[in-house]
Amino acid sequence: MTTVNPAPATPAGRKPTPPPTSAKHSRPRRGNREWLHGLLMSAPALGGLIAFVGVPFVYAVVLSFYNVRLGSPLEPTFFGIEQYRRLFTDPDMSGPFLRALVNNLTFAVVVVPVQTGLALGLAILLNRKLKAIGLFRSLFFLPVVFPMALVAVIWRLILARSGDGLLNSTLDTVSFGHWGAFDWLGDGLTAMASIIVLSIWQGVGFQMVILLAGLQQIPGELYEAAELDRASRWQQFRHVTLPGIRGTLVFVAMLTSVLSFRVFDQVYVLVKGGGLDEDATRTVMYQAVTTAFDQNNIGQASAITVVFFLIVVALTLIQRRAVGTGNED
Amino acid sequence: MAQTRTPLRRLLDYAVLSVLAFIFVLPVLYLIVGSFKPSDQVLDGLSGFLPTHLSLDNYTAVLDSFNSDATGYFWRFMGISLLLSTVVVLGGMIINSMAAYGLARLRWKGQRAVFGIVLLLMLVPFEAVAVPLFYMFNDQRNTIYIQAIPFIANAFSIYQFATFFRAIPPSIEEAARIDGAGPWRTFFAIIVPMSKPVFASVAILTFLTQWGSFLWPVLMVSDPAVRPLPLEMSVFQGQMPVDWGQVLAFGVLLVLPVLIVFAFFQRWFVQGVASSAVKG
């Protein structure tokens, strides 16, 4: 590509020529070259995005209108909106799917406020000048680096249904034997709660760090001024801290709600090998994967995927909006 | 916070933080202690948590028992994961940073539209294309390359790079241009060296995501010969009877590389996460 190089090097020592006024004239030519370079530089990544995000996404929409079965000798047949109709009205399919939607919503409705609140508390607690504060920050961030497949296994042990599970035996000891063994993962009532707890444990450090960065951008003078005005700590929190990180807080909450719709790993690992109640914890992604993979029903799984995407886009748009207004003040 | 703190208050701070941190890292301690215990003592009530009878047996067992074509080879799983992460991280840093520069700093017709499309693609989570991708590449299952290639180009990385590049004063590029450097040289010789923080944070976030990657391997990989670690972890813990000591030792080995990276790049790690929140 060296031949495309602009203006064959000005002889050394000679003053670089283009006087300010000629800049305007040379712009169109430079623009032409930049077109080539810009496109060449972007080409590999753009190609990848088109091939592995753009095309499959359009393909998902197309597949959702067909009856496609993996490994079936029959040609896919056009199905119209049948897949969507079944998803919402055919009891055999809409049952698990709607359950997955409700589970996803439950997960998000609990995780978003609880995890964000917890992260904010931790961030405030860790936003002090203390010795070894870095160590504490690292400890709370630690689970973030744990792959979810491993997190699920650790918690499978903690929540084990036998009396030997860590949680059960702790409760047994604390209650002097009054608390019997309980099947936390297998019981429909606590299965989702278990998934929520381990997900928050793994994810809260991520939000904490973002909020900590937000807190540190609040000028210290604001607190000094508040103190001169004899504002209590609660008043300082309400009138200085909260407004100061409002944008960050909204961003974090919306990011979490989008992420919470993508829940899959922990549910899959624990259902497949950990005695997790499948019906109480199946999520939209879990439903899509099992439909595609276990039932070989690609058309149906694609329809689930499209619905999933629409939900995520809706959440993201709300996020953009909210963050946008949060930034203005 | 600029409050003056009495020694008593500081002590209280430490006490609160220590108790919280202890509760918080309990599961990690449980993992580590359990990995050194005989399997029948891992799931043993509260005593499963106490470090009695520690030995390296589980680790040697994991490394030995995963040593046949039937069980797979532990180092092979590890190697696959390392290879995939390296390819995705390095490849991604090169092509995504180039694209970000081409889109954010070079001016050409249609550049805004193309950049807009990239930002739009950022909205598509991998989960939303997993099923059609799985169908498209069904005949490539159980290959190594299909596990890495779809993840190299990444709209979010491009966005992170672009945000950083946009904050660089244009005078720097103008100076390079006057010296006769073309866009490529300007990028590789001047922009890249001054953009270490964003390269570090993108690399770390990509590594973290790729190392823990699970959904795609679940769909595409059944052959132990090309299985990455997290998938093998879930297969291993699902086999009856579960050998808990070994499962936990396996888990420690799974997270160890990330912990090492975390320990070395701790500051960047945290910065990387924090800067991922920088919105534009």
Interface residues (C-beta under 8 A of the other chain):
Chain A: M1 V4 N5 P6 A7 A9 T10 P16 P18 G31 R33 E34 W35 H37 G38 L39 L40 M41 S42 P44 A45 L46 G47 G48 L49 A51 F52 V53 G54 V55 P56 F57 Y59 A60 L63 V68 L70 L122 L125 L126 N127 R128 L130 G134 F136 R137 S138 L139 F140 F141 L142 P143 V144 V145 F146 P147 M148 A149 L150 V151 A152 V153 I154 W155 R156 L157 I158 A160 S162 G163 D164 G165 L166 N168 S169 T170 D172 T173 W201 F206 V209 I210 L212 A213 G214 G220 Y223 E224 E227 G247 T248 F251 V252 L255 V258 R262 F264 D265 Y268 V269 K272 G273 G274 M285 A288 V289 A292 F293 I298 A301 S302 I304 T305 V306 F308 F309 V312 V313 T316 V323 N327
Chain B: M1 A2 Q3 R10 D13 Y14 V16 L17 L20 A21 F24 V25 P27 V28 Y30 L31 G34 V42 L43 D44 G45 L46 G48 F49 I95 N96 M98 A99 Y101 G102 L103 L106 R107 W108 K109 Q111 V114 V118 L121 L123 V124 P125 E127 A128 V129 A130 V131 P132 L133 F134 Y135 M136 N138 I149 P150 F151 I152 A153 N154 A155 I158 R177 I178 D179 G180 G182 P183 W184 F187 L208 W211 G212 F214 L215 V218 L219 P230 L231 M233 S234 Q237 G238 Q239 W244 V247 L248 G251 L254 V255 V258 L259 F262 Q266 F269 V270 V273 A274 S275 S276 A277 K279
